[in-house]
Amino acid sequence: MNIFVFGSSITSCYWNGAATYYRGIYKNLAALGHHVTFAEPDIYGRQQNRDLAQVEYARTLVYQTPDDIDRLLAEAATAGLVIKHSGVGAEDARLEAGVLGCRSERTRVAFWDVDAPATLARVEADRADPFRALIPQYDFVFTYGGGPPVVEHYTALGARNCYPIYNGLDPESHYPVSADPALRCDLLFVGNRLPDREKRVEDFFLAAAELAPEMKFILGGEGWGGKMLPANMRWIGHVGTGRHNVLNCSARMVLNINRESMAMVGFSPPTRVFEAAGAGACVITDYWTGIENFFAPGSEVLVAASASEIVVYLRGIHDREARSIGSRMRWRALKDHTYARRARQVHEILSASAPAQAQESESPRDASVASHGLDVA
């Protein structure tokens, strides 16, 4: 199937936490025989901070907004499936309405929400929100996570269906490597500074550093430059995907802190959990409903409800036990939570409802829009 995607960015993880997710899903859909075109806007300095020079499993289009959108929609209408992800970052409302104009007997349209709690909170609070009326028109609604609560809310808003497609592990991208002595620490946390995350980072990570002054802490991610940090905490700035493995393997333990909205909804393991699992890291996570559906608390992952509980783990679990927990988490991720499994789930959903006209005559790899001034990467 030819799949045309509008998303934030598959080429850059700069201010773009969905990059790992996009790469894992579309790499493995391509392995199942789908032909993927991924269109992303040239915004937020992402192209100046690309960490993926070439995307071998997809044709990528870097476009200018708003000038290129009509041409992109015209091409998208020739695909078998058009996907609009949430949070593209530019002209989202226009695209959410515009992709529905691509629907035909041979073209289906999906909305794929990578931040369902935020989307649902917005449209449920405002009955006049333009996207609210569009939800029933999509052939499919996929979500990055959220489990039964998100499915129930989308269904109540008139969605024809709702399928959570969770984050996962790409074992070719995230795997154990040798530690870097310069990055040795007791606890690592990587996450951009966002409004609904900062307070939780303060309560869990910064507070833990203050409670354990004898230990070393490393903070990665954008936006923390002006933040007052404990003396035993070092900020290392943006962490590109090429540094994930060495960072995760250099820390004695790795902390996951869900954004407040994701923690409240539950069933939403973020990408960093699986990235760390792939490296065999010992992960401590804040509690969220549904975690036991992914990893066994106490055996494959450590769960903490406070900074003091984090410090208990840091002081009470020594290196050998931490490595054993990390190894068990990695084994579970390889067994049950790879992106190959996630992509197979999407493939089966699409195949089960494929229209008779699903055979397309043109591969998107043969169609070129370079003559229209788009950057074909």
C-alpha positions, 0 to 999 in steps of 0.5 A, spaced: 500 500 500 502 507 498 502 511 505 502 518 505 504 521 512 504 528 515 508 528 521 512 533 525 519 530 523 522 523 521 529 526 520 530 530 526 529 528 533 530 536 535 524 538 539 521 532 537 519 526 541 515 522 536 521 521 532 523 514 535 516 512 534 515 514 527 522 511 525 520 504 528 513 504 525 514 506 518 521 502 518 517 496 519 511 498 515 516 498 509 518 491 511 511 489 510 511 491 503 508 498 504 511 504 500 511 510 505 512 518 503 513 522 510 512 529 509 514 534 514 515 542 515 521 545 515 520 549 522 523 549 529 530 548 526 529 541 525 533 541 519 539 544 521 539 539 527 538 533 523 540 526 526 538 522 520 541 524 514 537 519 510 531 515 511 532 508 507 525 506 508 521 512 506 521 517 501 521 524 505 519 531 503 521 537 507 516 542 505 515 550 506 508 552 510 503 554 507 505 554 500 506 547 499 500 544 502 496 544 496 501 540 492 502 535 497 495 534 498 494 533 491 499 528 491 496 524 497 490 523 494 493 518 489 495 514 495 491 508 498 492 511 505 493 518 508 495 519 515 495 526 519 499 525 525 497 530 531 502 535 533 505 537 526 507 544 528 504 548 523 498 548 519 495 543 523 488 545 523 488 546 515 491 539 514 486 535 519 481 538 514 485 538 508 486 530 508 479 528 509 478 531 502 483 526 499 478 520 501 475 516 495 473 509 493 481 508 493 484 512 498 482 512 506 484 517 511 487 516 518 488 521 524 494 518 528 494 522 535 501 522 538 498 526 544 491 523 545 490 526 552 492 533 550 488 532 544 482 530 547 482 535 553 482 540 548 476 538 544 472 536 550 473 542 553 471 546 547 465 543 543 466 549 537 473 546 536 474 545 529 477 538 529 471 535 534 466 535 528 472 532 523 473 526 528 467 521 525 469 522 518 476 519 519 476 511 517 481 510 522 483 513 529 490 510 531 493 513 538 500 513 540 498 510 547 492 511 552 489 504 552 481 503 554 480 510 557 483 514 550 479 509 546 472 510 550 473 518 549 474 517 542 468 513 541 464 518 545 466 523 540 464 519 534 470 516 532 468 510 527 474 506 531 480 507 535 486 503 535 492 504 540 499 503 537 504 503 543 511 505 543 516 499 542 523 497 541 527 497 534 533 493 536 537 495 530 537 502 533 537 501 541 542 496 544 547 495 549 554 498 547 560 500 552 559 505 557 563 512 556 567 514 563 565 521 562 558 520 562 558 515 568 552 517 573 548 514 578 541 516 575 540 519 568 534 523 565 532 525 558 526 529 557 525 536 554 523 542 558 515 542 557 510 545 562 506 539 564 513 535 565 517 540 569 513 540 576 514 532 575 521 533 574 522 537 580 518 533 584 522 526 582 529 528 579 531 534 582 528 532 589 532 525 588 538 529 587 538 533 593 536 527 597 542 524 595 548 529 595 553 523 594 551 521 588 551 523 580 545 525 576 545 527 569 540 531 565 539 531 558 534 535 553 532 542 551 530 548 555 533 546 561 539 552 561 536 557 565 533 552 571 537 552 577 539 545 578 542 541 584 550 541 585 550 534 583 546 534 577 549 536 570 545 538 564 548 536 557 543 539 553 540 536 547 541 528 546 540 526 539 538 519 537 546 517 536 547 518 543 542 514 546 545 508 547 552 510 550 548 515 555 543 509 557 549 504 558 553 509 562 548 510 567 547 506 573 540 507 572 535 511 568 529 515 570 522 515 566 518 521 568 511 521 564 508 528 562 502 529 567 497 528 562 500 521 560 501 519 567 493 521 569 491 517 563 495 511 563 497 506 558 502 510 555 509 508 556 514 513 552 519 512 547 525 513 552 522 507 556 523 502 550 530 506 548 533 504 555 530 497 555 534 496 548 540 498 551 539 493 557 539 499 562 535 499 569 529 503 569 526 507 574 519 510 572 514 514 575 507 510 576 502 510 571 496 505 570 497 499 566 505 499 566 504 492 568 501 490 561 508 492 559 513 490 564 513 486 571 514 491 576 520 489 581 522 484 576 523 488 569 522 495 571 522 499 578 516 503 580 517 509 584 511 514 587 516 519 590 523 522 590 525 518 596 523 512 593 528 513 587 533 514 592 531 508 596 533 504 589 539 508 588 542 506 595 539 499 596 540 496 589 547 495 587 550 494 580 549 486 579 542 487 581 541 493 577 544 489 570 539 483 572 533 488 572 535 491 565 537 484 562 530 482 564 527 488 561 531 488 555 528 480 554 521 482 555 522 488 550 525 484 545 519 478 546 513 483 546 514 490 544 518 491 538 516 495 533 515 489 528 510 487 532 506 494 532 507 495 525 504 488 524 498 490 528 497 496 524 498 492 517 493 487 520 488 492 521 488 496 514 488 489 511 482 487 514 478 493 512 482 494 505 477 496 499 477 492 493 480 498 489 486 498 494 491 496 488 495 502 486 498 503 480 503 508 482 509 507 487 510 514 491 518 512 490 516 513 482 512 520 483 516 526 484 514 533 486 521 536 486 519 540 480 515 544 485 520 546 490 520 541 495 526 538 498 526 530 497 530 527 502 
